[in-house]
Amino acid sequence: MLRLPNSITGLVPHPVSGDTVLQQEIAAEQASSLGHAGKRVEKALERLSAYDGKDETQQKALLQAASDAVHGYFIQRELCGMRKHDAVIHEMGIPRRVLARLGAR
């Protein structure tokens, strides 16, 4: 029986099935999409908190944009198998007024 030396056995790649490659690609896309959705939430919340509050129409638009971003983020999290959002709500500091409008149009 012929065996490879220990010094190069780690260099020989293990065979990978097409299904494994596909699953890895899907996981990478999910992670990327979730990251982008999280950034959209952060930006929308920053714009909302920075608003001076003088124009009610503008304030409603910023509130709706933040709510839409959070809604999309929650949907993306659920598609990735993360069903509980309590920790994220706390960590991101999502205001109750934004949460109250989730899914509203």
All heavy atoms as an XYZ file, in Angstrom:
804
protein
N       0.837     -1.165      0.000
C       0.000      0.000      0.000
C       0.890      1.239      0.000
O       1.803      1.366      0.791
C      -0.889     -0.017      1.243
C      -1.783      1.161      1.337
S      -3.050      0.772      2.549
C      -3.164      2.265      3.377
N       0.562      2.170     -0.885
C       1.326      3.406     -1.018
C       0.562      4.539     -0.347
O      -0.627      4.750     -0.606
C       1.528      3.708     -2.509
C       2.342      4.946     -2.839
C       3.761      4.792     -2.293
C       2.380      5.158     -4.323
N       1.248      5.255      0.524
C       0.615      6.395      1.213
C       1.411      7.649      0.931
O       2.633      7.607      0.807
C       0.588      6.155      2.726
C      -0.347      5.066      3.113
C      -0.516      4.888      4.577
N       0.400      5.647      5.405
C       0.432      5.576      6.716
N      -0.384      4.770      7.348
N       1.291      6.279      7.413
N       0.706      8.762      0.860
C       1.375     10.044      0.680
C       2.072     10.446      1.974
O       1.593     10.146      3.063
C       0.360     11.124      0.299
C      -0.305     10.989     -1.061
C      -1.390     12.035     -1.217
C       0.725     11.168     -2.155
N       3.180     11.149      1.879
C       3.849     11.630      3.090
C       2.951     12.604      3.857
O       2.142     13.323      3.263
C       5.097     12.350      2.571
C       5.224     11.989      1.139
C       3.904     11.483      0.677
N       3.101     12.607      5.167
C       2.288     13.494      6.002
C       2.450     14.964      5.635
O       1.545     15.760      5.826
C       2.627     13.297      7.480
C       2.101     11.993      8.013
O       1.184     11.420      7.454
N       2.693     11.521      9.100
N       3.592     15.338      5.109
C       3.844     16.744      4.796
C       2.973     17.263      3.656
O       2.743     18.458      3.542
C       5.314     16.959      4.450
O       5.656     16.202      3.305
N       2.447     16.385      2.801
C       1.625     16.866      1.686
C       0.190     16.366      1.716
O      -0.607     16.746      0.868
C       2.258     16.530      0.319
C       2.314     15.019      0.099
C       3.591     17.181      0.165
C       2.655     14.630     -1.320
N      -0.167     15.560      2.691
C      -1.548     15.067      2.703
C      -2.543     16.185      2.913
O      -3.662     16.120      2.433
C      -1.755     13.981      3.779
O      -1.336     14.491      5.036
C      -1.027     12.710      3.430
N      -2.157     17.246      3.616
C      -3.048     18.385      3.808
C      -3.232     19.214      2.555
O      -4.125     20.035      2.458
N      -2.367     19.015      1.563
C      -2.440     19.791      0.329
C      -3.373     19.181     -0.704
O      -3.755     19.834     -1.657
C      -1.037     19.921     -0.286
C       0.024     20.574      0.593
C       1.377     20.547     -0.118
C      -0.367     21.998      0.931
N      -3.734     17.932     -0.520
C      -4.615     17.252     -1.467
C      -6.053     17.635     -1.143
O      -6.531     17.389     -0.039
C      -4.433     15.717     -1.390
C      -5.374     15.016     -2.342
C      -2.987     15.343     -1.676
N      -6.744     18.282     -2.074
C      -8.126     18.702     -1.777
C      -9.066     17.507     -1.677
O      -8.897     16.510     -2.363
C      -8.489     19.585     -2.970
C      -7.587     19.132     -4.066
C      -6.322     18.628     -3.412
N     -10.034     17.640     -0.788
C     -11.058     16.610     -0.665
C     -12.078     16.815     -1.770
O     -12.405     17.948     -2.116
C     -11.751     16.708      0.696
C     -10.819     16.502      1.839
N     -10.243     15.294      2.116
C     -10.361     17.365      2.768
C      -9.470     15.415      3.165
N      -9.512     16.665      3.592
N     -12.572     15.740     -2.326
C     -13.588     15.915     -3.376
C     -14.839     16.585     -2.807
O     -15.261     16.297     -1.690
C     -13.890     14.488     -3.824
C     -13.320     13.592     -2.786
C     -12.291     14.357     -2.023
N     -15.376     17.530     -3.545
C     -16.543     18.277     -3.119
C     -17.644     18.056     -4.136
O     -17.423     18.190     -5.338
C     -16.221     19.787     -3.009
C     -17.428     20.565     -2.587
C     -15.069     20.018     -2.043
N     -18.829     17.739     -3.643
C     -19.946     17.501     -4.555
C     -20.510     18.829     -5.054
O     -20.308     19.878     -4.452
C     -21.042     16.702     -3.853
O     -21.714     17.514     -2.916
N     -21.227     18.762     -6.131
C     -21.876     19.953     -6.675
C     -22.896     20.521     -5.714
O     -23.074     21.744     -5.623
N     -23.557     19.650     -4.966
C     -24.541     20.099     -3.982
C     -23.872     20.908     -2.876
O     -24.401     21.926     -2.440
C     -25.275     18.898     -3.391
C     -26.371     19.318     -2.433
O     -27.226     20.138     -2.839
O     -26.361     18.844     -1.283
N     -22.698     20.470     -2.439
C     -21.970     21.194     -1.395
C     -21.572     22.581     -1.879
O     -21.711     23.563     -1.155
C     -20.720     20.398     -0.966
O     -21.131     19.117     -0.491
C     -19.953     21.116      0.124
N     -21.086     22.640     -3.098
C     -20.694     23.933     -3.672
C     -21.907     24.858     -3.756
O     -21.834     26.032     -3.397
C     -20.041     23.749     -5.061
C     -19.819     25.083     -5.745
C     -18.743     22.970     -4.938
N     -23.028     24.325     -4.205
C     -24.252     25.118     -4.312
C     -24.703     25.622     -2.942
O     -25.062     26.795     -2.787
C     -25.359     24.303     -4.967
C     -26.713     25.002     -5.115
C     -26.571     26.242     -5.991
C     -27.738     24.046     -5.685
N     -24.665     24.756     -1.934
C     -25.064     25.153     -0.581
C     -24.149     26.245     -0.038
O     -24.605     27.174      0.629
C     -25.069     23.936      0.359
C     -26.144     22.928      0.044
C     -27.547     23.520      0.108
O     -27.844     24.336      0.958
N     -28.401     23.112     -0.814
N     -22.857     26.152     -0.332
C     -21.916     27.183      0.100
C     -22.207     28.517     -0.583
O     -22.142     29.569      0.047
C     -20.481     26.744     -0.170
C     -20.018     25.608      0.706
C     -18.674     25.042      0.293
O     -18.174     25.294     -0.808
N     -18.077     24.245      1.171
N     -22.536     28.470     -1.851
C     -22.873     29.692     -2.592
C     -24.147     30.336     -2.043
O     -24.235     31.545     -1.897
C     -23.037     29.392     -4.086
C     -21.751     29.107     -4.804
C     -20.874     30.349     -4.934
O     -21.413     31.459     -5.131
O     -19.653     30.190     -4.823
N     -25.128     29.504     -1.754
C     -26.387     30.008     -1.199
C     -26.139     30.658      0.156
O     -26.643     31.760      0.431
C     -27.435     28.879     -1.098
C     -27.901     28.470     -2.498
C     -28.619     29.309     -0.232
C     -28.761     27.224     -2.533
N     -25.358     30.013      1.018
C     -25.056     30.571      2.346
C     -24.308     31.896      2.218
O     -24.591     32.844      2.962
C     -24.239     29.569      3.158
N     -23.389     31.982      1.271
C     -22.645     33.227      1.065
C     -23.569     34.348      0.593
O     -23.457     35.492      1.051
C     -21.516     33.007      0.061
N     -24.479     34.034     -0.309
C     -25.433     35.038     -0.793
C     -26.379     35.497      0.313
O     -26.703     36.677      0.422
C     -26.230     34.500     -1.981
C     -25.445     34.420     -3.258
C     -24.955     35.779     -3.744
O     -25.706     36.775     -3.637
O     -23.815     35.845     -4.221
N     -26.827     34.548      1.145
C     -27.699     34.906      2.264
C     -26.975     35.844      3.226
O     -27.539     36.841      3.675
C     -28.164     33.663      3.013
C     -29.211     32.874      2.299
C     -29.613     31.614      3.063
O     -28.799     31.026      3.770
N     -30.857     31.214      2.907
N     -25.732     35.528      3.540
C     -24.954     36.362      4.457
C     -24.740     37.755      3.875
O     -24.884     38.764      4.582
C     -23.616     35.698      4.762
N     -24.435     37.821      2.603
C     -24.219     39.109      1.950
C     -25.500     39.942      1.943
O     -25.495     41.131      2.266
C     -23.730     38.885      0.516
O     -23.603     40.109     -0.160
N     -26.597     39.306      1.584
C     -27.887     39.989      1.536
C     -28.304     40.483      2.924
O     -28.800     41.597      3.082
C     -28.942     39.059      0.962
O     -30.180     39.697      0.881
N     -28.071     39.660      3.938
C     -28.408     40.041      5.308
C     -27.558     41.228      5.751
O     -28.060     42.164      6.393
C     -28.213     38.853      6.245
C     -28.667     39.028      7.678
C     -30.152     39.331      7.752
C     -28.351     37.769      8.485
N     -26.296     41.227      5.388
C     -25.417     42.348      5.722
C     -25.867     43.640      5.074
O     -25.897     44.702      5.712
N     -26.252     43.570      3.802
C     -26.730     44.764      3.093
C     -28.035     45.280      3.711
O     -28.216     46.488      3.868
C     -26.930     44.474      1.608
C     -25.666     44.295      0.859
N     -24.695     45.270      0.747
C     -25.173     43.228      0.187
C     -23.686     44.835      0.040
N     -23.949     43.580     -0.309
N     -28.918     44.377      4.062
C     -30.187     44.779      4.679
C     -29.934     45.439      6.030
O     -30.584     46.432      6.373
C     -31.112     43.571      4.839
N     -28.988     44.934      6.788
C     -28.645     45.529      8.074
C     -28.079     46.933      7.914
O     -28.404     47.835      8.690
N     -27.255     47.130      6.897
C     -26.703     48.467      6.627
C     -27.806     49.456      6.233
O     -27.775     50.621      6.618
C     -25.632     48.391      5.549
C     -24.341     47.754      6.025
C     -23.305     47.787      4.933
C     -22.082     46.978      5.184
N     -21.600     46.756      6.473
N     -28.795     48.973      5.452
C     -29.922     49.838      5.078
C     -30.693     50.278      6.324
O     -31.109     51.435      6.428
C     -30.850     49.121      4.104
C     -30.342     49.110      2.679
C     -31.405     48.671      1.689
N     -31.856     47.308      1.878
C     -31.274     46.238      1.361
N     -30.194     46.363      0.623
N     -31.757     45.029      1.581
N     -30.869     49.366      7.279
C     -31.559     49.700      8.526
C     -30.761     50.756      9.284
O     -31.317     51.766      9.743
C     -31.776     48.454      9.411
C     -32.259     48.845     10.797
C     -32.770     47.513      8.755
N     -29.459     50.535      9.419
C     -28.624     51.483     10.154
C     -28.698     52.876      9.548
O     -28.852     53.867     10.273
C     -27.174     50.996     10.180
C     -26.968     49.784     11.065
C     -25.577     49.194     10.951
O     -24.769     49.680     10.116
O     -25.293     48.245     11.700
N     -28.606     52.972      8.229
C     -28.660     54.277      7.557
C     -30.023     54.933      7.731
O     -30.113     56.133      7.984
C     -28.317     54.129      6.078
C     -26.860     53.829      5.837
C     -26.573     53.655      4.361
C     -25.118     53.273      4.153
N     -24.805     53.056      2.741
N     -31.089     54.145      7.588
C     -32.442     54.706      7.734
C     -32.667     55.200      9.162
O     -33.265     56.262      9.365
C     -33.493     53.666      7.354
N     -32.183     54.452     10.148
C     -32.340     54.877     11.539
C     -31.503     56.115     11.842
O     -31.929     56.993     12.606
C     -31.972     53.737     12.493
C     -32.914     52.539     12.499
C     -32.381     51.439     13.418
C     -34.324     52.944     12.900
N     -30.326     56.211     11.238
C     -29.492     57.403     11.412
C     -30.190     58.631     10.840
O     -30.201     59.700     11.473
C     -28.135     57.211     10.725
C     -27.200     56.290     11.455
C     -25.940     55.988     10.664
O     -25.706     56.605      9.592
O     -25.170     55.111     11.114
N     -30.764     58.504      9.644
C     -31.470     59.643      9.033
C     -32.670     60.055      9.883
O     -32.929     61.242     10.065
C     -31.909     59.294      7.609
C     -30.759     59.289      6.617
C     -31.253     59.195      5.186
N     -31.941     57.938      4.906
C     -31.355     56.852      4.431
N     -30.068     56.847      4.178
N     -32.055     55.761      4.198
N     -33.381     59.068     10.417
C     -34.544     59.361     11.249
C     -34.137     60.064     12.536
O     -34.754     61.060     12.924
C     -35.310     58.068     11.564
C     -36.565     58.219     12.420
C     -37.612     59.071     11.718
C     -37.125     56.839     12.763
N     -33.107     59.586     13.183
C     -32.698     60.191     14.456
C     -32.049     61.560     14.255
O     -32.090     62.399     15.152
C     -31.754     59.269     15.218
O     -30.534     59.138     14.547
N     -31.457     61.808     13.088
C     -30.810     63.091     12.818
C     -31.798     64.167     12.375
O     -31.449     65.349     12.337
C     -29.737     62.915     11.746
N     -33.021     63.765     12.067
C     -34.009     64.723     11.566
C     -34.411     65.708     12.653
O     -34.633     65.325     13.798
C     -35.238     63.966     11.035
C     -36.271     64.879     10.457
C     -35.998     65.597      9.300
C     -37.484     65.061     11.089
C     -36.938     66.452      8.776
C     -38.420     65.921     10.570
C     -38.143     66.616      9.412
O     -39.072     67.478      8.908
N     -34.516     66.980     12.289
C     -34.816     68.037     13.269
C     -36.296     68.134     13.645
O     -36.648     68.795     14.609
C     -34.311     69.390     12.775
C     -35.000     69.858     11.497
O     -35.997     69.250     11.072
O     -34.529     70.853     10.925
N     -37.176     67.505     12.877
C     -38.580     67.413     13.251
C     -39.459     68.589     12.886
O     -40.552     68.723     13.419
N     -39.041     69.439     11.979
C     -39.829     70.628     11.642
C     -40.891     70.370     10.577
O     -41.930     70.999     10.588
C     -38.901     71.758     11.200
C     -38.035     72.248     12.336
C     -37.149     73.373     11.908
C     -36.279     73.803     13.085
N     -35.327     74.813     12.705
N     -40.628     69.469      9.669
C     -41.576     69.178      8.592
C     -42.216     67.813      8.852
O     -41.564     66.778      8.752
C     -40.856     69.196      7.249
C     -41.772     68.909      6.075
O     -43.010     68.861      6.258
O     -41.246     68.731      4.957
N     -43.505     67.817      9.162
C     -44.197     66.571      9.514
C     -44.230     65.574      8.356
O     -44.106     64.384      8.564
C     -45.622     66.874      9.988
C     -46.296     65.676     10.595
C     -47.647     66.016     11.190
O     -47.785     67.085     11.797
O     -48.556     65.184     11.032
N     -44.379     66.065      7.136
C     -44.414     65.185      5.971
C     -43.067     64.475      5.800
O     -43.018     63.269      5.536
C     -44.744     65.991      4.691
O     -45.978     66.672      4.895
C     -44.837     65.099      3.484
N     -41.992     65.231      5.965
C     -40.646     64.650      5.857
C     -40.405     63.632      6.972
O     -39.837     62.572      6.740
C     -39.584     65.751      5.908
C     -38.161     65.246      5.804
C     -37.846     64.644      4.446
O     -38.522     64.891      3.459
N     -36.806     63.833      4.407
N     -40.867     63.943      8.157
C     -40.699     63.033      9.285
C     -41.436     61.718      9.037
O     -40.904     60.640      9.301
C     -41.197     63.673     10.575
C     -40.946     62.809     11.789
C     -41.389     63.482     13.076
O     -42.132     64.461     13.062
N     -40.938     62.960     14.187
N     -42.656     61.817      8.506
C     -43.415     60.598      8.187
C     -42.711     59.768      7.124
O     -42.692     58.549      7.197
C     -44.829     60.959      7.720
C     -45.740     61.363      8.841
C     -47.141     61.655      8.326
C     -48.061     62.052      9.459
N     -49.430     62.326      8.995
N     -42.122     60.441      6.135
C     -41.405     59.733      5.075
C     -40.176     59.006      5.638
O     -39.900     57.856      5.270
C     -40.984     60.702      3.979
N     -39.450     59.660      6.534
C     -38.282     59.030      7.155
C     -38.690     57.865      8.047
O     -38.023     56.829      8.081
C     -37.492     60.059      7.966
C     -36.746     61.114      7.157
C     -36.207     62.205      8.075
C     -35.633     60.486      6.343
N     -39.789     58.028      8.753
C     -40.306     56.959      9.603
C     -40.726     55.758      8.758
O     -40.425     54.608      9.093
C     -41.476     57.482     10.436
C     -42.087     56.535     11.448
C     -41.056     56.076     12.465
C     -43.253     57.224     12.158
N     -41.389     56.019      7.646
C     -41.811     54.937      6.757
C     -40.606     54.249      6.129
O     -40.568     53.023      6.015
C     -42.749     55.457      5.667
C     -43.347     54.350      4.811
C     -44.221     53.410      5.626
O     -45.103     53.845      6.354
N     -43.976     52.111      5.512
N     -39.598     55.022      5.741
C     -38.391     54.435      5.151
C     -37.672     53.541      6.163
O     -37.207     52.449      5.819
C     -37.457     55.538      4.656
N     -37.604     53.987      7.407
C     -36.976     53.180      8.453
C     -37.777     51.907      8.699
O     -37.211     50.814      8.828
C     -36.837     53.990      9.740
N     -39.086     52.038      8.736
C     -39.953     50.882      8.945
C     -39.816     49.881      7.797
O     -39.736     48.668      8.027
C     -41.404     51.341      9.085
O     -42.265     50.244      9.208
N     -39.773     50.371      6.579
C     -39.605     49.493      5.412
C     -38.263     48.760      5.463
O     -38.187     47.570      5.160
C     -39.714     50.288      4.112
C     -41.122     50.771      3.821
O     -42.082     50.277      4.451
O     -41.261     51.660      2.957
N     -37.206     49.477      5.849
C     -35.883     48.863      5.937
C     -35.858     47.775      7.014
O     -35.320     46.685      6.795
C     -34.823     49.924      6.226
N     -36.458     48.064      8.165
C     -36.504     47.080      9.245
C     -37.343     45.873      8.829
O     -36.965     44.723      9.072
C     -37.043     47.710     10.555
C     -37.334     46.650     11.604
C     -36.063     48.732     11.091
N     -38.457     46.124      8.185
C     -39.321     45.033      7.725
C     -38.559     44.117      6.770
O     -38.595     42.885      6.900
C     -40.574     45.621      7.067
C     -41.622     44.615      6.758
N     -42.116     44.441      5.485
C     -42.280     43.721      7.539
C     -43.022     43.491      5.500
N     -43.140     43.029      6.729
N     -37.869     44.699      5.810
C     -37.078     43.908      4.868
C     -35.963     43.134      5.555
O     -35.682     41.979      5.214
N     -35.351     43.752      6.553
C     -34.285     43.093      7.307
C     -34.828     41.899      8.085
O     -34.223     40.828      8.093
C     -33.638     44.107      8.252
C     -32.507     43.577      9.093
C     -31.374     43.035      8.503
C     -32.562     43.632     10.471
C     -30.322     42.559      9.273
C     -31.527     43.165     11.256
C     -30.401     42.635     10.648
O     -29.370     42.167     11.415
N     -35.965     42.074      8.715
C     -36.579     40.975      9.460
C     -36.954     39.820      8.530
O     -36.762     38.655      8.862
C     -37.812     41.444     10.232
C     -37.505     42.238     11.468
C     -38.528     42.772     12.219
C     -36.206     42.468     11.899
C     -38.276     43.497     13.369
C     -35.930     43.201     13.043
C     -36.970     43.710     13.783
N     -37.474     40.142      7.364
C     -37.819     39.097      6.393
C     -36.559     38.345      5.978
O     -36.543     37.110      5.924
C     -38.544     39.690      5.168
C     -39.947     40.141      5.565
C     -38.589     38.676      4.019
C     -40.664     40.925      4.495
N     -35.482     39.087      5.711
C     -34.228     38.444      5.310
C     -33.695     37.552      6.427
O     -33.226     36.452      6.177
C     -33.183     39.503      4.937
C     -31.924     38.923      4.365
C     -32.158     38.178      3.058
O     -32.956     38.607      2.229
N     -31.489     37.067      2.877
N     -33.786     38.006      7.671
C     -33.351     37.194      8.807
C     -34.170     35.900      8.883
O     -33.618     34.829      9.119
C     -33.509     37.971     10.119
C     -32.433     39.003     10.367
C     -32.696     39.774     11.660
N     -33.005     38.923     12.785
C     -32.102     38.331     13.566
N     -30.818     38.513     13.336
N     -32.476     37.565     14.585
N     -35.478     36.022      8.682
C     -36.339     34.840      8.752
C     -36.027     33.858      7.628
O     -36.069     32.642      7.828
C     -37.807     35.255      8.746
C     -38.211     35.925     10.045
C     -39.621     36.474     10.044
O     -40.370     36.221      9.075
O     -39.970     37.169     11.010
N     -35.694     34.367      6.457
C     -35.304     33.490      5.349
C     -34.006     32.750      5.653
O     -33.764     31.662      5.129
C     -35.156     34.292      4.054
C     -36.450     34.807      3.450
C     -36.159     35.777      2.307
C     -37.306     33.651      2.971
N     -33.179     33.332      6.518
C     -31.925     32.690      6.936
C     -32.127     31.793      8.155
O     -31.176     31.227      8.679
C     -30.874     33.752      7.255
S     -30.309     34.673      5.812
N     -33.375     31.682      8.622
C     -33.676     30.791      9.737
C     -33.653     31.456     11.104
O     -33.764     30.782     12.120
N     -33.487     32.779     11.135
C     -33.452     33.497     12.413
C     -34.828     34.103     12.675
O     -35.197     35.091     12.062
C     -32.382     34.590     12.359
C     -30.987     34.045     12.187
S     -29.795     35.362     11.991
C     -29.344     35.126     10.272
N     -35.554     33.504     13.563
C     -36.945     33.892     13.785
C     -37.124     34.911     14.905
O     -38.116     35.609     14.952
C     -37.782     32.654     14.099
C     -37.678     31.570     13.032
C     -38.877     31.597     12.124
N     -38.884     30.479     11.196
C     -38.434     30.566      9.948
N     -37.926     31.668      9.512
N     -38.492     29.522      9.150
N     -36.206     34.980     15.827
C     -36.343     35.900     16.962
C     -35.555     37.170     16.684
O     -34.382     37.113     16.327
C     -35.863     35.236     18.244
C     -36.710     34.045     18.626
C     -36.280     33.458     19.937
C     -37.182     32.273     20.264
N     -36.875     31.699     21.566
N     -36.198     38.312     16.879
C     -35.578     39.588     16.543
C     -35.303     40.458     17.770
O     -34.801     41.570     17.628
C     -36.475     40.359     15.568
C     -36.878     39.572     14.362
N     -35.974     39.086     13.442
C     -38.095     39.152     13.930
C     -36.608     38.423     12.494
N     -37.899     38.444     12.772
N     -35.630     39.981     18.964
C     -35.501     40.798     20.165
C     -34.086     41.341     20.359
O     -33.906     42.529     20.647
C     -35.926     40.014     21.410
C     -37.392     39.627     21.380
O     -38.162     40.253     20.626
O     -37.777     38.694     22.113
N     -33.088     40.502     20.212
C     -31.705     40.934     20.419
C     -31.295     41.990     19.392
O     -30.635     42.973     19.727
C     -30.763     39.737     20.365
N     -31.714     41.790     18.151
C     -31.377     42.742     17.087
C     -32.070     44.079     17.326
O     -31.470     45.138     17.119
C     -31.759     42.159     15.706
C     -31.622     43.180     14.612
C     -30.930     40.935     15.404
N     -33.309     44.031     17.763
C     -34.046     45.262     18.060
C     -33.300     46.052     19.126
O     -33.111     47.266     19.012
C     -35.484     44.945     18.512
C     -36.291     44.403     17.334
C     -36.159     46.176     19.109
C     -37.627     43.795     17.720
N     -32.841     45.356     20.147
C     -32.117     46.015     21.236
C     -30.754     46.534     20.763
O     -30.395     47.680     21.030
C     -31.948     45.043     22.402
C     -31.171     45.607     23.535
N     -31.666     46.599     24.349
C     -29.918     45.338     23.980
C     -30.753     46.909     25.245
N     -29.684     46.161     25.043
N     -29.988     45.694     20.076
C     -28.646     46.056     19.624
C     -28.658     47.223     18.644
O     -27.781     48.096     18.702
C     -27.956     44.859     18.982
C     -27.537     43.792     19.965
C     -27.034     42.537     19.278
O     -26.709     42.585     18.075
O     -26.976     41.502     19.962
N     -29.635     47.234     17.742
C     -29.697     48.305     16.744
C     -30.438     49.529     17.265
O     -30.424     50.568     16.616
C     -30.353     47.793     15.458
C     -29.556     46.716     14.765
S     -30.343     46.182     13.241
C     -29.363     47.090     12.058
N     -31.083     49.391     18.397
C     -31.823     50.519     18.961
C     -33.006     50.927     18.098
O     -33.250     52.116     17.896
N     -33.736     49.949     17.605
C     -34.884     50.246     16.738
C     -36.010     50.799     17.612
O     -36.486     50.124     18.515
C     -35.344     48.985     15.979
C     -34.197     48.442     15.122
C     -36.565     49.287     15.122
C     -34.469     47.094     14.483
N     -36.436     52.036     17.334
C     -37.476     52.656     18.158
C     -38.835     51.967     18.016
O     -39.165     51.397     16.976
C     -37.566     54.091     17.614
C     -36.373     54.297     16.768
C     -35.931     52.946     16.304
N     -39.625     52.060     19.059
C     -40.970     51.467     19.046
C     -41.831     52.065     17.937
O     -42.631     51.369     17.336
C     -41.655     51.677     20.392
C     -41.067     50.848     21.497
C     -41.904     51.019     22.774
N     -41.279     50.376     23.896
C     -41.467     49.104     24.231
N     -42.266     48.354     23.520
N     -40.855     48.589     25.275
N     -41.668     53.347     17.673
C     -42.486     53.983     16.633
C     -42.183     53.411     15.250
O     -43.052     53.397     14.381
C     -42.324     55.501     16.648
C     -40.927     55.977     16.338
C     -40.813     57.468     16.546
N     -39.459     57.911     16.243
C     -39.167     59.044     15.676
N     -40.122     59.900     15.373
N     -37.921     59.367     15.446
N     -40.973     52.900     15.053
C     -40.626     52.233     13.797
C     -41.243     50.833     13.781
O     -41.861     50.418     12.804
C     -39.102     52.156     13.609
C     -38.738     51.278     12.416
C     -38.513     53.553     13.432
N     -41.107     50.128     14.902
C     -41.654     48.762     14.994
C     -43.175     48.758     14.847
O     -43.737     47.833     14.262
C     -41.263     48.134     16.328
C     -39.771     47.873     16.526
C     -39.501     47.439     17.960
C     -39.258     46.845     15.540
N     -43.828     49.805     15.339
C     -45.292     49.879     15.268
C     -45.800     49.984     13.834
O     -46.927     49.634     13.545
C     -45.792     51.064     16.088
N     -44.930     50.423     12.932
C     -45.356     50.611     11.537
C     -44.939     49.450     10.623
O     -45.168     49.522      9.411
C     -44.740     51.895     10.992
C     -45.241     53.143     11.684
C     -44.613     54.376     11.066
N     -45.004     54.533      9.677
C     -46.032     55.261      9.260
N     -46.780     55.887     10.132
N     -46.299     55.376      7.979
N     -44.342     48.407     11.159
C     -43.879     47.308     10.313
C     -45.005     46.756      9.458
O     -46.060     46.402      9.959
C     -43.283     46.180     11.153
C     -41.953     46.481     11.820
C     -41.448     45.248     12.555
C     -40.907     46.964     10.839
N     -44.761     46.711      8.172
C     -45.719     46.167      7.236
C     -46.860     47.110      6.884
O     -47.665     46.805      6.019
N     -46.911     48.274      7.524
C     -48.001     49.232      7.240
C     -47.678     50.020      5.981
O     -46.539     50.327      5.693
C     -48.183     50.190      8.410
N     -48.679     50.346      5.235
C     -48.514     51.182      4.030
C     -49.564     52.221      3.998
O     -50.655     52.196      4.266
C     -48.603     50.329      2.769
C     -47.268     49.856      2.332
C     -46.600     50.945      1.574
N     -45.158     50.795      1.726
C     -44.338     51.760      1.425
N     -44.747     52.900      1.010
N     -43.071     51.603      1.539
